[in-house]
Amino acid sequence: MEDCNMESLYERCMKVMPPVVKRATTMGVTKGEGCYLWSEDGRKILDFASGVAVCNLGHNHPKVVDAAEKQMKELIHGGHNVVYYESYVRLAERLVELTGGDTMVYFSNSGAEANEGAIKLAKYVTKRPGIIAFRGSFHGRTLATTSLTSSSSAYRKNYEGLLPSVYFAEYPYLYRTPYEMKDGKCPKEYFEQFENIFHTLIDPSMVAAIMMEPVQGEGGYIVPDKEFVQYVREICDKYGILLIFDEVQSGMGRTGKLFAYEHFGVKPDILTSAKGIANGFPLSAVIGKKEIMEQWPAGAHGGTFGGNPVACAAANAVLDELTDGGMLDNAAKMGDYFKEKLFALQKKYPSVIGDVRGLGLMLAMEMVHPDKTPDADITTAIRTKALEKGLLLLGCGTNHNIVRFIAPTIVTEKEIDIAINIIDECLKELTE
Ligand code: PMP
C-alpha cells in the first residue's frame, strides 16, 4: 500500500484505467478553491481551464457547497422517473423564466446526454430522420452525438457506421475562410451551401433539426457571423426544421450572458445546457419551446439520475450568483479586459499569434507559423510551459493550434494579469 502511494495519481491511474483516460495534463490535484487548484506536489495553480468550462463560479464556491450540503441532508436521490422534488422543479421554473417563459425543461446528466435527448426530441416531434451539423462541431461522445461531431476524425475512428442521415454544413470560420471576404462581411458561399445541401444531399422536408454551437468550442472557439446565425434561423423557419443550439460549453455565463444565443438575436427551438450549469455536479438540461416539449409524451425518453436533487440545488445556487450575484456582468467586464490584454500580446508577437477571438470569458488565441499555417507545436509548448509556471490552460481546434482561456466568471483583473504575464514569458522564451 505504502509503495503504491509513492506513485503519482497519474501513474496509479494508468495501472487501473485504459489509455483513453489520458488527457490534457498528467497533474494530480488535491484541492480546489476559487480560481485555483492545488497539485498533489503542493503547487498552487491558476486554473484557466475550469474543468473545461464547468466550474464557471470557480472551484468549491461556498454558496454552491452550502446549497449542496443542505440538499444532501434532506434528499440525495429521489429519481425523476419516480417522484418530484423541490430543487428540481424550482430549477426548471427558473430556467423557463430565464429563457423567455415559453419553454419547458428536461434534465439529464451530461452534455452528450442532453444532446441525445435533443436529437431524439427533434426526430420524435418532426417524424423526420435528417440532422444537419457543422464542420468543426463537438456534441459529445455517445454514438449519436459522435455522429454529429466533426472537430476531429479521432473522435469517429473505428466507430464509423454511425447515425444515418447526418450531413455537415460549413461553419463560418472567417479567419481561415477560403472564400473572398468583402467589407468584412461573411462570404455568400456560407449561405449558398445550405441550399446546396438541400439540392444535392437531403430534401429539407426530411430534415428534423440543425444542431449548432452558437460559439464553436472544441473546434476552436470560433464566433460565427451574426447574419449567418440569423440565416440559419430563417432556413429552419422556411422548412419547418428545428434549430438546436448546443450551449453545453458556451452557456451558463461563459460568454458574459446566460446563453450565447443572446449575442446573436436568435432563439433556438431547443437548447442544451450542461457543464457550468451546476458548477461541477453532473447535470444537463434540454430546454425547448413549450409547444415542442408538450409533444414529448411520458415514456418516450428518460433516465435514472437526471435532475439529481443535489445537482439541482447546486444549479439553483449557480443561477443566484450569475444573475443576482453579478457574475454575468463580471464575466462580460473581465472578458473585455482579458481580450484587450490578448490583443496587446498579439501586437507583441504578431508572427505567432494569428488571431485573438471570443465572447466574454470564452477566449482564445490561434497560433500560427509566419505563413499563417497552424502551429500545433507552439500551442503545446505554451501550455506545457504555462503549467510549469503555475497556469493551467487547454488547447482546442481541428488543427490543435488554439490556446483557449476558460477563466471562471469570478476572475479578477489581478488573476488575468498573472495569466497574461505567464503567457508573455512563455511566448518570449519560445520565440527568442
Ligand atoms: N457539446 C459541447 C459544445 C461540448 O463542448 C461538450 C464537451 N466538451 C459536449 C457537448 C459534451 O459534454 P459532456 O462531456 O458533458 O458529455
Boltz pocket constraint, residues with backbone or C-beta under 6 A from the ligand:
constraints:
  - pocket:
      binder: B
      contacts: [[A, 52], [A, 109], [A, 110], [A, 111], [A, 112], [A, 113], [A, 115], [A, 138], [A, 139], [A, 140], [A, 141], [A, 213], [A, 217], [A, 218], [A, 246], [A, 247], [A, 248], [A, 249], [A, 250], [A, 274], [A, 275]]
      max_distance: 6.0
